[in-house]
C-alpha cells in the first residue's frame, strides 16, 4: 500500500498542515494535496 492509497482519510473540510524540518518534503506534500483539491492545505515553516 502506498501513502497515496490513504488520501481519502484526509478530511477535506478541515485545515491540513504539512511540515518537515528542511521544508522540501512539506512543499512536495503541499503541492500534491493542492492538486488533489485540498484548498485548505498549508505549510508550517520550521524555525
CHARMM internal coordinates of N, CA and C (Angstrom, degrees):
IC EDIT
DIST 1 N 1 CA 1.4530
DIST 1 CA 1 C 1.5266
ANGL 1 N 1 CA 1 C 108.08
DIST 1 C 2 N 1.3087
ANGL 1 CA 1 C 2 N 115.54
DIHE 1 N 1 CA 1 C 2 N 128.04
DIST 2 N 2 CA 1.4660
ANGL 1 C 2 N 2 CA 118.90
DIHE 1 CA 1 C 2 N 2 CA 176.47
DIST 2 CA 2 C 1.5226
ANGL 2 N 2 CA 2 C 109.51
DIHE 1 C 2 N 2 CA 2 C -90.01
DIST 2 C 3 N 1.2980
ANGL 2 CA 2 C 3 N 115.61
DIHE 2 N 2 CA 2 C 3 N 165.60
DIST 3 N 3 CA 1.4607
ANGL 2 C 3 N 3 CA 120.17
DIHE 2 CA 2 C 3 N 3 CA -178.63
DIST 3 CA 3 C 1.5269
ANGL 3 N 3 CA 3 C 111.17
DIHE 2 C 3 N 3 CA 3 C -66.44
DIST 3 C 4 N 1.3276
ANGL 3 CA 3 C 4 N 117.52
DIHE 3 N 3 CA 3 C 4 N -28.29
DIST 4 N 4 CA 1.4630
ANGL 3 C 4 N 4 CA 119.30
DIHE 3 CA 3 C 4 N 4 CA 179.07
DIST 4 CA 4 C 1.5218
ANGL 4 N 4 CA 4 C 112.14
DIHE 3 C 4 N 4 CA 4 C -71.93
DIST 4 C 5 N 1.3315
ANGL 4 CA 4 C 5 N 117.19
DIHE 4 N 4 CA 4 C 5 N -16.45
DIST 5 N 5 CA 1.4687
ANGL 4 C 5 N 5 CA 120.37
DIHE 4 CA 4 C 5 N 5 CA 176.32
DIST 5 CA 5 C 1.5241
ANGL 5 N 5 CA 5 C 111.42
DIHE 4 C 5 N 5 CA 5 C -67.82
DIST 5 C 6 N 1.3122
ANGL 5 CA 5 C 6 N 117.44
DIHE 5 N 5 CA 5 C 6 N -15.72
DIST 6 N 6 CA 1.4662
ANGL 5 C 6 N 6 CA 121.57
DIHE 5 CA 5 C 6 N 6 CA -176.57
DIST 6 CA 6 C 1.5368
ANGL 6 N 6 CA 6 C 112.21
DIHE 5 C 6 N 6 CA 6 C -103.40
DIST 6 C 7 N 1.3051
ANGL 6 CA 6 C 7 N 116.63
DIHE 6 N 6 CA 6 C 7 N 13.02
DIST 7 N 7 CA 1.4631
ANGL 6 C 7 N 7 CA 121.52
DIHE 6 CA 6 C 7 N 7 CA -177.31
DIST 7 CA 7 C 1.5258
ANGL 7 N 7 CA 7 C 112.28
DIHE 6 C 7 N 7 CA 7 C -57.47
DIST 7 C 8 N 1.3191
ANGL 7 CA 7 C 8 N 117.25
DIHE 7 N 7 CA 7 C 8 N -32.20
DIST 8 N 8 CA 1.4617
ANGL 7 C 8 N 8 CA 120.75
DIHE 7 CA 7 C 8 N 8 CA -179.11
DIST 8 CA 8 C 1.5264
ANGL 8 N 8 CA 8 C 112.82
DIHE 7 C 8 N 8 CA 8 C -70.69
DIST 8 C 9 N 1.3290
ANGL 8 CA 8 C 9 N 118.15
DIHE 8 N 8 CA 8 C 9 N -8.67
DIST 9 N 9 CA 1.4605
ANGL 8 C 9 N 9 CA 121.36
DIHE 8 CA 8 C 9 N 9 CA 177.71
DIST 9 CA 9 C 1.5317
ANGL 9 N 9 CA 9 C 112.58
DIHE 8 C 9 N 9 CA 9 C -85.12
DIST 9 C 10 N 1.3195
ANGL 9 CA 9 C 10 N 117.05
DIHE 9 N 9 CA 9 C 10 N -10.50
DIST 10 N 10 CA 1.4684
ANGL 9 C 10 N 10 CA 120.84
DIHE 9 CA 9 C 10 N 10 CA -179.76
DIST 10 CA 10 C 1.5194
ANGL 10 N 10 CA 10 C 108.24
DIHE 9 C 10 N 10 CA 10 C -88.22
DIST 10 C 11 N 1.3317
ANGL 10 CA 10 C 11 N 117.74
DIHE 10 N 10 CA 10 C 11 N 126.36
DIST 11 N 11 CA 1.4681
ANGL 10 C 11 N 11 CA 119.86
DIHE 10 CA 10 C 11 N 11 CA -177.55
DIST 11 CA 11 C 1.5303
ANGL 11 N 11 CA 11 C 111.99
DIHE 10 C 11 N 11 CA 11 C -70.92
DIST 11 C 12 N 1.3175
ANGL 11 CA 11 C 12 N 116.01
DIHE 11 N 11 CA 11 C 12 N 135.30
DIST 12 N 12 CA 1.4663
ANGL 11 C 12 N 12 CA 121.24
DIHE 11 CA 11 C 12 N 12 CA 177.13
DIST 12 CA 12 C 1.5204
ANGL 12 N 12 CA 12 C 111.81
DIHE 11 C 12 N 12 CA 12 C -83.60
DIST 12 C 13 N 1.3299
ANGL 12 CA 12 C 13 N 117.90
DIHE 12 N 12 CA 12 C 13 N -17.17
DIST 13 N 13 CA 1.4556
ANGL 12 C 13 N 13 CA 121.12
DIHE 12 CA 12 C 13 N 13 CA -173.70
DIST 13 CA 13 C 1.5322
ANGL 13 N 13 CA 13 C 113.20
DIHE 12 C 13 N 13 CA 13 C -99.05
DIST 13 C 14 N 1.3336
ANGL 13 CA 13 C 14 N 117.59
DIHE 13 N 13 CA 13 C 14 N 9.68
DIST 14 N 14 CA 1.4625
ANGL 13 C 14 N 14 CA 121.20
DIHE 13 CA 13 C 14 N 14 CA -179.46
DIST 14 CA 14 C 1.5173
ANGL 14 N 14 CA 14 C 109.79
DIHE 13 C 14 N 14 CA 14 C -129.67
DIST 14 C 15 N 1.3093
ANGL 14 CA 14 C 15 N 115.71
DIHE 14 N 14 CA 14 C 15 N 162.00
DIST 15 N 15 CA 1.4496
ANGL 14 C 15 N 15 CA 121.73
DIHE 14 CA 14 C 15 N 15 CA 175.73
DIST 15 CA 15 C 1.5304
ANGL 15 N 15 CA 15 C 109.06
DIHE 14 C 15 N 15 CA 15 C -66.78
DIST 15 C 16 N 1.3132
ANGL 15 CA 15 C 16 N 117.02
DIHE 15 N 15 CA 15 C 16 N 131.47
DIST 16 N 16 CA 1.4641
ANGL 15 C 16 N 16 CA 123.03
DIHE 15 CA 15 C 16 N 16 CA 178.90
DIST 16 CA 16 C 1.5172
ANGL 16 N 16 CA 16 C 107.08
DIHE 15 C 16 N 16 CA 16 C -117.56
DIST 16 C 17 N 1.3283
ANGL 16 CA 16 C 17 N 116.93
DIHE 16 N 16 CA 16 C 17 N 126.95
DIST 17 N 17 CA 1.4650
ANGL 16 C 17 N 17 CA 121.20
DIHE 16 CA 16 C 17 N 17 CA -178.39
DIST 17 CA 17 C 1.5179
ANGL 17 N 17 CA 17 C 110.60
DIHE 16 C 17 N 17 CA 17 C -115.88
DIST 17 C 18 N 1.3329
ANGL 17 CA 17 C 18 N 115.30
DIHE 17 N 17 CA 17 C 18 N 142.42
DIST 18 N 18 CA 1.4573
ANGL 17 C 18 N 18 CA 121.21
DIHE 17 CA 17 C 18 N 18 CA 173.90
DIST 18 CA 18 C 1.5167
ANGL 18 N 18 CA 18 C 108.14
DIHE 17 C 18 N 18 CA 18 C -114.77
DIST 18 C 19 N 1.3283
ANGL 18 CA 18 C 19 N 115.88
DIHE 18 N 18 CA 18 C 19 N 147.64
DIST 19 N 19 CA 1.4605
ANGL 18 C 19 N 19 CA 120.38
DIHE 18 CA 18 C 19 N 19 CA -178.36
DIST 19 CA 19 C 1.5220
ANGL 19 N 19 CA 19 C 109.99
DIHE 18 C 19 N 19 CA 19 C -153.09
DIST 19 C 20 N 1.3110
ANGL 19 CA 19 C 20 N 115.93
DIHE 19 N 19 CA 19 C 20 N 140.62
DIST 20 N 20 CA 1.4573
ANGL 19 C 20 N 20 CA 122.92
DIHE 19 CA 19 C 20 N 20 CA 163.48
DIST 20 CA 20 C 1.5239
ANGL 20 N 20 CA 20 C 105.79
DIHE 19 C 20 N 20 CA 20 C -153.75
DIST 20 C 21 N 1.3098
ANGL 20 CA 20 C 21 N 117.12
DIHE 20 N 20 CA 20 C 21 N 153.04
DIST 21 N 21 CA 1.4612
ANGL 20 C 21 N 21 CA 120.12
DIHE 20 CA 20 C 21 N 21 CA -172.66
DIST 21 CA 21 C 1.5185
ANGL 21 N 21 CA 21 C 112.91
DIHE 20 C 21 N 21 CA 21 C -64.63
DIST 21 C 22 N 1.3317
ANGL 21 CA 21 C 22 N 118.17
DIHE 21 N 21 CA 21 C 22 N -31.21
DIST 22 N 22 CA 1.4623
ANGL 21 C 22 N 22 CA 120.72
DIHE 21 CA 21 C 22 N 22 CA 179.18
DIST 22 CA 22 C 1.5139
ANGL 22 N 22 CA 22 C 113.05
DIHE 21 C 22 N 22 CA 22 C -88.87
DIST 22 C 23 N 1.3145
ANGL 22 CA 22 C 23 N 117.16
DIHE 22 N 22 CA 22 C 23 N -26.40
DIST 23 N 23 CA 1.4518
ANGL 22 C 23 N 23 CA 121.73
DIHE 22 CA 22 C 23 N 23 CA 177.91
DIST 23 CA 23 C 1.5201
ANGL 23 N 23 CA 23 C 114.69
DIHE 22 C 23 N 23 CA 23 C 99.64
DIST 23 C 24 N 1.3194
ANGL 23 CA 23 C 24 N 118.06
DIHE 23 N 23 CA 23 C 24 N -23.05
DIST 24 N 24 CA 1.4639
ANGL 23 C 24 N 24 CA 120.02
DIHE 23 CA 23 C 24 N 24 CA -175.98
DIST 24 CA 24 C 1.5227
ANGL 24 N 24 CA 24 C 112.80
DIHE 23 C 24 N 24 CA 24 C -65.17
DIST 24 C 25 N 1.3115
ANGL 24 CA 24 C 25 N 117.30
DIHE 24 N 24 CA 24 C 25 N -48.58
DIST 25 N 25 CA 1.4757
ANGL 24 C 25 N 25 CA 120.11
DIHE 24 CA 24 C 25 N 25 CA -179.56
DIST 25 CA 25 C 1.5182
ANGL 25 N 25 CA 25 C 111.06
DIHE 24 C 25 N 25 CA 25 C -67.23
DIST 25 C 26 N 1.3215
ANGL 25 CA 25 C 26 N 117.04
DIHE 25 N 25 CA 25 C 26 N -34.37
DIST 26 N 26 CA 1.4624
ANGL 25 C 26 N 26 CA 119.98
DIHE 25 CA 25 C 26 N 26 CA 177.45
DIST 26 CA 26 C 1.5225
ANGL 26 N 26 CA 26 C 110.40
DIHE 25 C 26 N 26 CA 26 C -64.03
DIST 26 C 27 N 1.3138
ANGL 26 CA 26 C 27 N 116.92
DIHE 26 N 26 CA 26 C 27 N -39.88
DIST 27 N 27 CA 1.4697
ANGL 26 C 27 N 27 CA 120.46
DIHE 26 CA 26 C 27 N 27 CA 178.41
DIST 27 CA 27 C 1.5266
ANGL 27 N 27 CA 27 C 111.27
DIHE 26 C 27 N 27 CA 27 C -64.88
DIST 27 C 28 N 1.3245
ANGL 27 CA 27 C 28 N 116.78
DIHE 27 N 27 CA 27 C 28 N -42.46
DIST 28 N 28 CA 1.4636
ANGL 27 C 28 N 28 CA 121.01
DIHE 27 CA 27 C 28 N 28 CA 178.80
DIST 28 CA 28 C 1.5285
ANGL 28 N 28 CA 28 C 110.02
DIHE 27 C 28 N 28 CA 28 C -63.92
DIST 28 C 29 N 1.3260
ANGL 28 CA 28 C 29 N 116.55
DIHE 28 N 28 CA 28 C 29 N -45.98
DIST 29 N 29 CA 1.4697
ANGL 28 C 29 N 29 CA 120.85
DIHE 28 CA 28 C 29 N 29 CA 179.92
DIST 29 CA 29 C 1.5255
ANGL 29 N 29 CA 29 C 110.72
DIHE 28 C 29 N 29 CA 29 C -62.86
DIST 29 C 30 N 1.3283
ANGL 29 CA 29 C 30 N 117.00
DIHE 29 N 29 CA 29 C 30 N -42.82
DIST 30 N 30 CA 1.4570
ANGL 29 C 30 N 30 CA 120.92
DIHE 29 CA 29 C 30 N 30 CA 178.47
DIST 30 CA 30 C 1.5272
ANGL 30 N 30 CA 30 C 110.77
DIHE 29 C 30 N 30 CA 30 C -60.18
DIST 30 C 31 N 1.3337
ANGL 30 CA 30 C 31 N 116.93
DIHE 30 N 30 CA 30 C 31 N -47.74
DIST 31 N 31 CA 1.4630
ANGL 30 C 31 N 31 CA 120.90
DIHE 30 CA 30 C 31 N 31 CA -179.15
DIST 31 CA 31 C 1.5257
ANGL 31 N 31 CA 31 C 110.84
DIHE 30 C 31 N 31 CA 31 C -61.35
DIST 31 C 32 N 1.3284
ANGL 31 CA 31 C 32 N 116.67
DIHE 31 N 31 CA 31 C 32 N -41.74
DIST 32 N 32 CA 1.4588
ANGL 31 C 32 N 32 CA 120.66
DIHE 31 CA 31 C 32 N 32 CA 179.08
DIST 32 CA 32 C 1.5276
ANGL 32 N 32 CA 32 C 110.79
DIHE 31 C 32 N 32 CA 32 C -63.18
DIST 32 C 33 N 1.3252
ANGL 32 CA 32 C 33 N 116.46
DIHE 32 N 32 CA 32 C 33 N -48.51
DIST 33 N 33 CA 1.4616
ANGL 32 C 33 N 33 CA 119.81
DIHE 32 CA 32 C 33 N 33 CA 179.62
DIST 33 CA 33 C 1.5266
ANGL 33 N 33 CA 33 C 111.30
DIHE 32 C 33 N 33 CA 33 C -60.65
DIST 33 C 34 N 1.3235
ANGL 33 CA 33 C 34 N 116.24
DIHE 33 N 33 CA 33 C 34 N -40.72
DIST 34 N 34 CA 1.4660
ANGL 33 C 34 N 34 CA 119.99
DIHE 33 CA 33 C 34 N 34 CA -179.56
DIST 34 CA 34 C 1.5298
ANGL 34 N 34 CA 34 C 110.96
DIHE 33 C 34 N 34 CA 34 C -62.39
DIST 34 C 35 N 1.3337
ANGL 34 CA 34 C 35 N 117.24
DIHE 34 N 34 CA 34 C 35 N -40.01
DIST 35 N 35 CA 1.4657
ANGL 34 C 35 N 35 CA 119.62
DIHE 34 CA 34 C 35 N 35 CA 178.67
DIST 35 CA 35 C 1.5177
ANGL 35 N 35 CA 35 C 112.04
DIHE 34 C 35 N 35 CA 35 C -68.81
DIST 35 C 36 N 1.3233
ANGL 35 CA 35 C 36 N 117.04
DIHE 35 N 35 CA 35 C 36 N -20.78
DIST 36 N 36 CA 1.4618
ANGL 35 C 36 N 36 CA 121.44
DIHE 35 CA 35 C 36 N 36 CA 178.98
DIST 36 CA 36 C 1.5241
ANGL 36 N 36 CA 36 C 112.61
DIHE 35 C 36 N 36 CA 36 C -93.28
DIST 36 C 37 N 1.3358
ANGL 36 CA 36 C 37 N 117.09
DIHE 36 N 36 CA 36 C 37 N 9.46
DIST 37 N 37 CA 1.4559
ANGL 36 C 37 N 37 CA 120.60
DIHE 36 CA 36 C 37 N 37 CA 173.97
DIST 37 CA 37 C 1.5105
ANGL 37 N 37 CA 37 C 116.07
DIHE 36 C 37 N 37 CA 37 C 94.39
DIST 37 C 38 N 1.3116
ANGL 37 CA 37 C 38 N 118.43
DIHE 37 N 37 CA 37 C 38 N 12.61
DIST 38 N 38 CA 1.4558
ANGL 37 C 38 N 38 CA 121.68
DIHE 37 CA 37 C 38 N 38 CA 178.27
DIST 38 CA 38 C 1.5329
ANGL 38 N 38 CA 38 C 108.55
DIHE 37 C 38 N 38 CA 38 C -88.81
DIST 38 C 39 N 1.3232
ANGL 38 CA 38 C 39 N 115.67
DIHE 38 N 38 CA 38 C 39 N 85.11
DIST 39 N 39 CA 1.4629
ANGL 38 C 39 N 39 CA 120.75
DIHE 38 CA 38 C 39 N 39 CA -178.37
DIST 39 CA 39 C 1.5123
ANGL 39 N 39 CA 39 C 113.12
DIHE 38 C 39 N 39 CA 39 C -72.14
DIST 39 C 40 N 1.3326
ANGL 39 CA 39 C 40 N 117.61
DIHE 39 N 39 CA 39 C 40 N -16.51
DIST 40 N 40 CA 1.4675
ANGL 39 C 40 N 40 CA 121.32
DIHE 39 CA 39 C 40 N 40 CA 179.60
DIST 40 CA 40 C 1.5205
ANGL 40 N 40 CA 40 C 112.22
DIHE 39 C 40 N 40 CA 40 C -96.90
DIST 40 C 41 N 1.3307
ANGL 40 CA 40 C 41 N 118.34
DIHE 40 N 40 CA 40 C 41 N 18.83
DIST 41 N 41 CA 1.4644
ANGL 40 C 41 N 41 CA 121.22
DIHE 40 CA 40 C 41 N 41 CA 178.45
DIST 41 CA 41 C 1.5363
ANGL 41 N 41 CA 41 C 109.38
DIHE 40 C 41 N 41 CA 41 C -79.54
DIST 41 C 42 N 1.3099
ANGL 41 CA 41 C 42 N 116.17
DIHE 41 N 41 CA 41 C 42 N 141.79
DIST 42 N 42 CA 1.4731
ANGL 41 C 42 N 42 CA 122.81
DIHE 41 CA 41 C 42 N 42 CA 179.03
DIST 42 CA 42 C 1.5125
ANGL 42 N 42 CA 42 C 109.04
DIHE 41 C 42 N 42 CA 42 C -138.15
DIST 42 C 43 N 1.3238
ANGL 42 CA 42 C 43 N 115.33
DIHE 42 N 42 CA 42 C 43 N 157.22
DIST 43 N 43 CA 1.4613
ANGL 42 C 43 N 43 CA 122.01
DIHE 42 CA 42 C 43 N 43 CA 174.84
DIST 43 CA 43 C 1.5109
ANGL 43 N 43 CA 43 C 108.00
DIHE 42 C 43 N 43 CA 43 C -105.46
DIST 43 C 44 N 1.3199
ANGL 43 CA 43 C 44 N 116.81
DIHE 43 N 43 CA 43 C 44 N 129.17
DIST 44 N 44 CA 1.4604
ANGL 43 C 44 N 44 CA 121.87
DIHE 43 CA 43 C 44 N 44 CA 173.70
DIST 44 CA 44 C 1.5228
ANGL 44 N 44 CA 44 C 106.51
DIHE 43 C 44 N 44 CA 44 C -93.25
DIST 44 C 45 N 1.3139
ANGL 44 CA 44 C 45 N 116.33
DIHE 44 N 44 CA 44 C 45 N 118.77
DIST 45 N 45 CA 1.4654
ANGL 44 C 45 N 45 CA 121.53
DIHE 44 CA 44 C 45 N 45 CA -177.82
DIST 45 CA 45 C 1.5220
ANGL 45 N 45 CA 45 C 110.50
DIHE 44 C 45 N 45 CA 45 C -79.90
DIST 45 C 46 N 1.3215
ANGL 45 CA 45 C 46 N 116.42
DIHE 45 N 45 CA 45 C 46 N 139.16
DIST 46 N 46 CA 1.4608
ANGL 45 C 46 N 46 CA 121.28
DIHE 45 CA 45 C 46 N 46 CA 176.30
DIST 46 CA 46 C 1.5308
ANGL 46 N 46 CA 46 C 108.98
DIHE 45 C 46 N 46 CA 46 C -73.11
DIST 46 C 47 N 1.2987
ANGL 46 CA 46 C 47 N 114.72
DIHE 46 N 46 CA 46 C 47 N 153.17
DIST 47 N 47 CA 1.4504
ANGL 46 C 47 N 47 CA 115.49
DIHE 46 CA 46 C 47 N 47 CA 176.83
DIST 47 CA 47 C 1.4519
ANGL 47 N 47 CA 47 C 115.95
DIHE 46 C 47 N 47 CA 47 C 152.40
END
COOR INIT
IC SEED 1 N 1 CA 1 C
IC BUILD
